[in-house]
Amino acid sequence: MFPEYRELITKLKTSDRHFSHLFDKHNNLDQKIQRMEAHAEPGTPEEIEVLKKEKLLLKDQLYAVLKKASAT
């Protein structure tokens, strides 16, 4: 995710608690979705869709933080 911001992501994960929280939440959701899609964890297609939308919102928030941090 966002390879062009790899260095900034590493920096923000240690220096920005909000960013770190969003990043961890996004990764946890991604793993949960993958487990549900692999049928390793119970989940209906509707539940998976809701989680994917939540993950996308988190990704948008992460991108906004990255853009703002890279502009300064």
HELIX and SHEET records of a PDB file:
HELIX    1   1 PRO A    3  TYR A    5  5                                   3    
HELIX    2   2 ARG A    6  SER A   15  1                                  10    
HELIX    3   3 ARG A   17  GLU A   37  1                                  21    
HELIX    4   4 PRO A   45  ALA A   71  1                                  27    
END                                                                             
